[in-house]
């Protein structure tokens, strides 16, 4: 597990965590959101506003990490947004760009 990893090609951007294991490389971005946070039909929303920019940014970070891997391993890179905080206990699911969104209880016990 690596923490606060600089994103390849973007020196001022970071990924919160990069986990390496038998199931692949997991690029994890943790978000602490207030208000009503829901994940439905592949869309992350906060207080009624879509957060597509955040899910797309996580997918871009994952693609940058995947590009560093040998070609045969690139499909094993996964992007995750882990929502921490109250009101984020929704079930996990993928977005259209491939980023997986998980709620608080999926990532860790609250």
ROSE-4610 file (N, C-alpha, C; in Angstrom, 1 decimal, always signed):
// ROSE-4610
residu = [X/X/X/X/X/X/X/X/X/X/X/X/X/X/X/X/X/X/X/X/X/X/X/X/X/X/X/X/X/X/X/X/X/X/X/X/X/X/X/X/X/X/X/X/X/X/X/X/X/X/X/X/X/X/X/X/X/X/X/X/X/X/X/X/X/X/X/X/X/X/X/X/X/X/X/X/X/X/X/X/X/X/X/X/X/X/X/X/X/X/X/X/X/X/X/X/X/X/X/X/X/X/X/X/X/X/X/X/X/X/X/X/X/X/X/X/X/X/X/X/X/X/X/X/X/X/X/X/X/X/X/X/X/X/X/X/X/X/X/X/X/X/X/X/X/X/X/X/X/X/X/X/X/X/X/X/X/X/X/X/X/X/X/X/X/X/X/X/X/X/X/X/X/X/X/X/X/X/X/X/X/X/X/X/X/X/X/X/X/X/X/X/X/X/X/X/X/X/X/X/X/X/X/X/X/X/X/X/X/X/X/X/X/X/X/X/X/X/X/X/X/X/X/X/X/X/X/X/X/X/X/X/X/X/X/X/X/X/X/X/X/X/X/X/X/X/X/X/X/X/X/X/X/X/X/X/X/X/X/X/X/X/X/X/X/X/X/X/X/X/X/X/X/X/X/X/X/X/X/X/X/X/X/X/X/X/X/X/X/X/X/X/X/X/X/X/X/X/X/X/X/X/X/X/X/X/X/X/X/X/X/X/X/X/X/X/X/X/X/X/X/X/X/X/X/X/X/X/X/X]
num = [1/1/1/2/2/2/3/3/3/4/4/4/5/5/5/6/6/6/7/7/7/8/8/8/9/9/9/10/10/10/11/11/11/12/12/12/13/13/13/14/14/14/15/15/15/16/16/16/17/17/17/18/18/18/19/19/19/20/20/20/21/21/21/22/22/22/23/23/23/24/24/24/25/25/25/26/26/26/27/27/27/28/28/28/29/29/29/30/30/30/31/31/31/32/32/32/33/33/33/34/34/34/35/35/35/36/36/36/37/37/37/38/38/38/39/39/39/40/40/40/41/41/41/42/42/42/43/43/43/44/44/44/45/45/45/46/46/46/47/47/47/48/48/48/49/49/49/50/50/50/51/51/51/52/52/52/53/53/53/54/54/54/55/55/55/56/56/56/57/57/57/58/58/58/59/59/59/60/60/60/61/61/61/62/62/62/63/63/63/64/64/64/65/65/65/66/66/66/67/67/67/68/68/68/69/69/69/70/70/70/71/71/71/72/72/72/73/73/73/74/74/74/75/75/75/76/76/76/77/77/77/78/78/78/79/79/79/80/80/80/81/81/81/82/82/82/83/83/83/84/84/84/85/85/85/86/86/86/87/87/87/88/88/88/89/89/89/90/90/90/91/91/91/92/92/92/93/93/93/94/94/94/95/95/95/96/96/96/97/97/97/98/98/98/99/99/99/100/100/100/101/101/101/102/102/102/103/103/103/104/104/104/105/105/105/106/106/106/107/107/107/108/108/108/109/109/109/110/110/110]
x = [+0.9/+0.0/+0.9/+0.6/+1.4/+0.3/+0.8/-0.1/+0.4/-0.6/-0.3/+0.7/+0.3/+1.2/+0.9/+2.0/+1.9/+1.4/+0.5/+0.0/+1.0/+1.2/+2.1/+1.7/+2.6/+2.3/+1.6/+1.3/+0.6/+1.2/+2.3/+3.1/+2.4/+1.3/+0.6/-0.6/-0.9/-2.1/-1.6/-2.4/-2.0/-3.2/-2.9/-3.9/-3.7/-4.8/-4.7/-4.0/-4.3/-3.7/-3.6/-2.5/-2.4/-2.1/-2.9/-2.8/-2.4/-1.4/-1.0/-1.3/-1.9/-2.2/-2.5/-2.8/-3.1/-4.2/-5.2/-6.3/-5.9/-4.8/-4.4/-3.9/-3.9/-3.5/-4.7/-4.9/-6.1/-5.7/-6.2/-5.9/-7.1/-6.9/-8.0/-8.0/-9.1/-9.3/-10.4/-10.0/-11.0/-11.6/-12.9/-13.7/-14.5/-14.5/-15.4/-16.4/-17.6/-18.6/-19.7/-20.2/-21.3/-22.6/-23.7/-25.0/-25.5/-26.4/-27.0/-26.1/-25.4/-24.6/-25.2/-25.5/-26.1/-25.3/-25.4/-24.9/-26.0/-26.5/-27.6/-27.4/-27.7/-27.7/-26.3/-25.2/-23.9/-23.4/-24.2/-23.9/-23.7/-22.6/-22.4/-23.0/-23.8/-24.4/-24.3/-24.1/-24.0/-25.0/-26.0/-27.0/-27.7/-27.9/-28.6/-27.7/-26.4/-25.5/-24.7/-24.6/-23.7/-22.2/-21.5/-20.0/-19.3/-19.7/-19.0/-17.5/-17.2/-15.8/-14.9/-15.4/-14.6/-14.4/-15.5/-15.3/-14.4/-14.5/-13.7/-12.2/-12.0/-10.6/-10.0/-10.8/-10.3/-9.9/-10.8/-10.5/-9.2/-9.0/-7.8/-6.6/-6.6/-5.5/-5.2/-6.2/-6.1/-5.4/-5.8/-5.2/-3.8/-3.4/-2.0/-1.2/-1.7/-1.0/-0.9/-2.0/-2.0/-1.0/-0.8/+0.2/+1.6/+1.9/+3.2/+3.4/+2.4/+2.5/+2.8/+3.3/+3.5/+2.1/+2.1/+0.8/-0.1/+0.4/-0.4/-1.0/-0.5/-1.1/-2.0/-2.1/-2.9/-4.4/-4.9/-6.4/-6.6/-5.5/-5.6/-5.5/-5.6/-5.6/-7.1/-7.5/-8.8/-8.9/-9.8/-10.0/-11.1/-10.9/-12.0/-12.1/-13.3/-13.6/-14.3/-13.6/-14.1/-14.7/-16.0/-16.7/-16.7/-16.1/-16.1/-17.1/-17.5/-18.4/-19.8/-20.6/-22.0/-22.8/-23.7/-24.6/-24.0/-22.9/-22.3/-22.2/-23.3/-23.2/-23.9/-24.0/-24.7/-23.9/-24.6/-23.9/-22.9/-21.9/-20.8/-21.3/-20.6/-21.0/-20.0/-20.0/-19.2/-19.9/-19.1/-19.6/-19.4/-20.0/-19.7/-18.3/-17.4/-16.0/-15.2/-15.8/-15.1/-14.7/-14.8/-14.5/-15.5/-15.0/-15.9/-16.1/-17.4/-17.7/-18.2/-17.6/-17.9/-18.2/-19.1/-19.5/-18.6/-18.8/-18.0/-17.9/-19.0/-18.9/-18.2/-18.1/-17.4/-15.9/-15.4/-14.0/-13.5/-14.2/-13.7/-14.9/-14.7/-15.8/-15.9/-17.0/-17.2/-17.4]
y = [-1.2/+0.0/+1.2/+2.1/+3.4/+4.5/+5.6/+6.6/+8.0/+8.8/+10.1/+10.0/+9.3/+9.0/+10.1/+10.7/+11.7/+11.0/+11.6/+11.1/+11.2/+10.2/+10.3/+11.4/+12.2/+13.3/+14.5/+14.5/+15.6/+15.9/+16.6/+16.7/+17.3/+18.1/+18.7/+17.9/+16.8/+16.0/+14.7/+14.1/+12.9/+12.0/+10.7/+9.7/+9.4/+9.3/+9.1/+7.8/+6.7/+5.4/+4.6/+3.8/+2.8/+1.5/+0.5/-0.8/-1.8/-2.7/-3.7/-5.0/-5.9/-7.3/-8.3/-9.5/-10.5/-10.2/-9.3/-8.9/-7.8/-7.2/-6.1/-4.9/-3.7/-2.4/-1.6/-1.1/-0.4/+1.1/+2.0/+3.4/+4.0/+4.4/+4.8/+6.3/+6.9/+8.3/+8.4/+8.9/+9.0/+10.4/+10.4/+11.7/+11.7/+12.8/+13.1/+14.1/+13.7/+14.6/+14.8/+16.0/+16.3/+16.4/+16.4/+16.5/+15.1/+15.1/+13.9/+13.4/+12.2/+11.6/+10.3/+10.2/+8.9/+8.4/+7.1/+6.5/+5.6/+6.1/+5.3/+5.4/+4.3/+4.2/+4.6/+4.2/+4.5/+5.9/+6.7/+8.2/+8.5/+9.2/+9.7/+11.1/+11.4/+12.7/+13.2/+14.5/+15.1/+16.3/+16.2/+17.3/+17.5/+16.5/+16.6/+16.9/+17.2/+17.5/+16.3/+16.1/+15.0/+15.3/+14.3/+14.4/+13.6/+13.7/+13.0/+13.4/+14.7/+15.1/+14.3/+14.1/+13.3/+11.9/+11.2/+9.9/+9.8/+10.7/+10.8/+11.0/+11.9/+12.1/+10.9/+10.1/+8.8/+7.9/+7.8/+7.0/+7.4/+8.7/+9.2/+8.9/+9.0/+8.6/+7.1/+6.3/+4.9/+4.5/+5.2/+5.0/+5.4/+6.5/+6.9/+5.8/+5.2/+4.2/+2.9/+2.6/+1.4/+1.5/+2.7/+2.9/+2.6/+2.7/+2.3/+0.8/+0.1/-1.4/-2.0/-3.3/-4.0/-4.2/-4.2/-4.3/-5.5/-6.6/-7.7/-7.5/-6.5/-6.3/-5.0/-4.3/-3.1/-3.2/-4.3/-4.6/-4.8/-5.0/-5.3/-4.0/-2.8/-1.5/-1.1/-0.8/-0.5/+0.9/+1.7/+3.0/+2.9/+3.5/+3.4/+4.8/+5.2/+6.4/+5.8/+6.0/+5.6/+6.8/+6.8/+7.9/+7.6/+8.6/+8.5/+9.5/+9.3/+10.3/+9.8/+10.5/+10.1/+10.2/+9.3/+9.4/+8.8/+8.0/+7.5/+6.0/+5.3/+3.9/+3.2/+3.8/+3.2/+2.0/+1.1/-0.1/+0.4/-0.5/-0.2/-0.4/+0.2/+0.0/+0.7/+0.3/+1.0/+2.2/+3.1/+4.2/+3.9/+4.6/+4.4/+4.5/+5.3/+5.4/+4.3/+3.4/+2.3/+2.5/+3.7/+3.9/+3.2/+2.5/+1.9/+2.9/+3.1/+3.9/+3.0/+3.2/+2.5/+3.4/+3.0/+3.8/+3.5/+4.2/+4.1/+2.7/+2.0/+0.6/-0.4/-0.1/-1.0/-0.9/+0.4/+0.6/+0.2/+0.6/+0.3/+0.4/-0.2/-0.1/+1.4/+1.9/+3.3/+3.3]
z = [+0.0/+0.0/+0.0/-0.9/-1.0/-0.8/-0.1/+0.3/-0.3/-0.7/-1.2/-2.4/-3.4/-4.6/-5.7/-6.1/-7.2/-8.5/-9.2/-10.4/-11.6/-12.3/-13.5/-14.5/-14.8/-15.8/-15.2/-13.9/-13.3/-11.9/-11.9/-10.6/-9.5/-9.7/-8.6/-8.2/-8.8/-8.5/-7.8/-7.0/-6.3/-6.2/-5.9/-5.6/-4.1/-3.4/-2.0/-1.6/-2.3/-2.0/-3.3/-3.4/-4.4/-3.7/-3.9/-3.3/-4.4/-4.1/-5.0/-4.3/-5.1/-4.6/-5.7/-5.3/-6.3/-7.3/-6.8/-7.7/-8.6/-8.5/-9.3/-8.6/-9.3/-8.8/-8.6/-7.3/-7.0/-6.7/-7.5/-7.4/-6.6/-5.4/-4.5/-4.2/-4.4/-4.1/-3.0/-1.8/-0.7/-0.7/-0.6/-0.6/+0.7/+1.4/+2.5/+2.1/+1.8/+1.3/+2.3/+2.4/+3.3/+2.5/+3.2/+2.5/+2.1/+1.2/+0.7/-0.5/-0.2/-1.2/-1.6/-2.9/-3.4/-4.6/-4.8/-6.0/-6.6/-7.8/-8.4/-9.9/-10.6/-12.0/-12.5/-11.8/-12.2/-12.1/-11.4/-11.2/-9.8/-9.4/-8.1/-8.0/-7.0/-6.8/-5.4/-5.3/-4.0/-4.0/-3.0/-2.9/-4.3/-5.0/-6.3/-7.5/-7.3/-8.4/-8.8/-10.0/-10.5/-10.2/-9.9/-9.6/-10.6/-11.9/-13.0/-13.2/-12.8/-13.0/-12.0/-10.8/-9.9/-10.3/-10.8/-11.3/-12.5/-13.4/-14.6/-14.2/-13.2/-12.7/-12.1/-11.4/-10.9/-12.0/-13.0/-14.2/-14.9/-15.0/-15.7/-14.9/-13.5/-12.7/-12.8/-12.9/-13.0/-14.4/-15.4/-16.7/-16.7/-16.0/-16.0/-15.2/-14.2/-13.5/-14.4/-15.0/-15.9/-17.0/-17.5/-18.6/-18.1/-16.8/-16.3/-16.2/-16.3/-16.1/-17.5/-17.4/-18.7/-19.3/-20.6/-21.3/-20.8/-20.5/-20.1/-18.7/-17.9/-16.6/-16.6/-17.6/-17.6/-17.3/-17.7/-17.3/-15.8/-15.1/-13.7/-12.8/-13.5/-12.8/-12.6/-11.4/-11.0/-10.3/-10.7/-10.0/-9.0/-7.8/-6.8/-6.1/-5.9/-5.1/-3.8/-2.7/-1.4/-0.7/-0.5/+0.2/+1.7/+2.4/+3.9/+4.4/+5.6/+6.2/+6.3/+7.1/+7.3/+6.0/+5.9/+4.7/+3.5/+3.6/+2.4/+2.5/+3.0/+3.2/+2.0/+0.9/-0.3/-0.8/-1.5/-2.1/-3.1/-3.3/-4.3/-5.7/-6.6/-8.0/-8.9/-10.2/-11.2/-11.9/-12.3/-13.1/-14.6/-15.5/-17.0/-17.4/-16.7/-17.0/-16.3/-15.6/-15.0/-13.5/-13.0/-11.6/-10.7/-9.7/-8.7/-7.6/-7.2/-6.1/-4.9/-3.7/-2.6/-1.4/-0.5/+0.6/+1.8/+2.9/+4.1/+4.6/+4.7/+5.3/+4.4/+3.1/+2.2/+2.4/+2.7/+2.8/+4.2/+5.2/+6.5/+7.5/+8.7/+9.6/+10.2/+10.2/+10.7/+12.2]
